[in-house]
Amino acid sequence: MLASLFLIGAVFATPQMSVQAASQTIVENSSDGMTRAVNRMLGGIITYVRWPDGRAAAPRTMCLVGTPRLTASIAPDIPGERRVIVRRTTAGGAMTGGGCDILFLGRMPGDERRRLIEWVRGEPTLTITDDDPACRTGAMFCLARKPAGLSFSVNLDAIGRGPLRVDPRVLKIGGADGGAS
């Protein structure tokens, strides 16, 4: 009963950064369906990212900080051999414990979010949030619930500041027009 729709993205500018939004909408009507949609979308995003260490099939560690808005059960659904180990931690734990290949930011105080984003800037750490639909606080990918389902935005400025390589095809998920509206 899971249906995928493609939605056009939008280009807009903020004082802090230039953001190109690409949206993929996954329609789900139940909370279990939203959990599946979030985990499918996370898995899809992760498959488009290449880390500089060259460990393509190695397990990645996702540090979950704060309280996710869209689902309490974060477990990226990645096709094939790749795995993601999800570890709940605090902002301080993420910064001192290290080992975060992916940083998922849920609801949290703004100062903690800014510290974490600054801490990973320039590092090979993928940042994703579900607490910033406009994608203005510095995460690379921002999930949002829309009337039609689940979508995501891409923050090109945040991606460009680090060593991760994101396949440009992820932007095409937003539609054949390249994200312009």
N, C-alpha and C positions, 0 to 999 in steps of 0.2 A: 504494500500500500504506500510505499515510499515513492514519491514522484519528484523528479528534478526539473526545475525550470531555469532558464537563463534570463537574467535581467540586465538591462544596460547599466553601466557605471556612470560616474560623474567626475569631472575634474573641477577642483576648487582650490583656493589658496587660503591659508591662515597666516597670521603674523609670525607664527613659530616655524612653519614649514610648508612645503608644497606637498600636497597629498593627491594621489590619483586613487580613486576608489574603483575597484572592480567588485562586482557583486555576483555571487552565485546564490540563488534562492533555492532552498530545499523546503518543500511543503510538508509539514507534519502537523497533525492536530492533537496528538496526545503527548503527555509528559515523557512517556517511554519513547515516543517517536522523536521528540526534541532531543533526547539524550542520544539516540542513534544518529540523528542529523548532525549534532555538534561533533560527535566522535568521528563520523565520516568526513566532515569538513576539515577537522583538525588533521586527520590522516592524509587527506588530499593535499592540504597546504604543506605538510611535512615532506611529502614525496617530491614536491617541486623545489626543495631546498638542498643545496650541496654545501657540506662543511669543508673547510680547507684541509682537514686532517686526512681526507681520502677514505675514511672508514664508511663506505656506502652502506654495507649491510649490518654494521655493528649496532647494537642497541643504543639508543639515545635516552638521556635522562631528562624528563620534564619536571621542573620544580613548579608546583602549584602553590601560589601565594595569594592569600585573601580568600574570599568566598565567591565562587563562580555564580553568576546570575542565571545562566541558561539551564544548567544541570548540575546536580551534586555529584554526578558520576562521570569524571573525566577519564577516558581511556581511548586514546586515538586509534581509530580503525585503519590500519595501514595494510594494503594488499602486499602479498609476497612475503619475503623473509624478514623485512625490517621490523624491529620492535621498538616500543617506547616504554620505558619504566617511569611510572608516575609516582612522585614523592611529594607529599604535602609538607610544607615548611613555612616558616615566617620570613619576613623580609630580611631580618638579620641572619637567619639560618641560611638563606640562599646566598647571601654575600660572604659569609664565613665558611660555610660548608662546601661551597664550590660545586663543581661537577654538573652544573646545569647547562645542558645543551639547548634546552628549550625552557623559557620562562613564561608560564601562564599566569596572568594577573587578573584576579577576580576583583570584587569590591574590596577596597582598602583605603586608608587615608591618603589624600593627595600627596603629602610630603613623602610617604613611604614609596609611592608609585614613582615619583620623580627621582628619588635616590636609586631605586632599582634600575630605572631606565638609564640614568647616568652611569651607574656601575657597569652595565653591560655594553655601553656604547663602545664600539671598536672591537668588541670581543666576538668570538664565533658563537653567539647565543641568539637563537630565534625568539622573538618576543611576540606574544599573542595575548589579547585581552578580550573579555566580553563585557567590560565595564566602560567602554568609550566608543559608542557607535560612530561618532564623527572621526575617530582615529586622530585626535589632536594632541594626545599626551605623550606620544613618542614610541608606542608599540609598532611593530612592523605590520601586523595583521590584527584587525579588530572585527570580532563577530558581533552581529546584532540581530535581534528578533524583529522581523518586519511583518506587516499584515499577511503577506503571502507565505511567510515561513522564515527561514534562517538565511542571512547573507553575511558577506564579509567585505571589508575595505582593506586596501593595501596602502601603506605609507611608504612611498618611494624614497623620501628623505631619510627615514630611519633605516631602510634597507641599504641605501647608499653609504651610510656612515660606518658600516661594518664589513667584515671579510666574508660573510656568507654570500653565496651566489644563489639567487632565486631565478629559476627558469622563467623567461619572459612569457611563456605560454600561460602562466597563472593569470596574467592580465587579460588574456583572451576569454577566460571564463566569464568575464563581464559582458561579452557580446561581440559580435563580428565587427562592430563599428570602432573597436579599439578603446572603448570606455568613454567616448564622448557622448554628451547628451544635449 
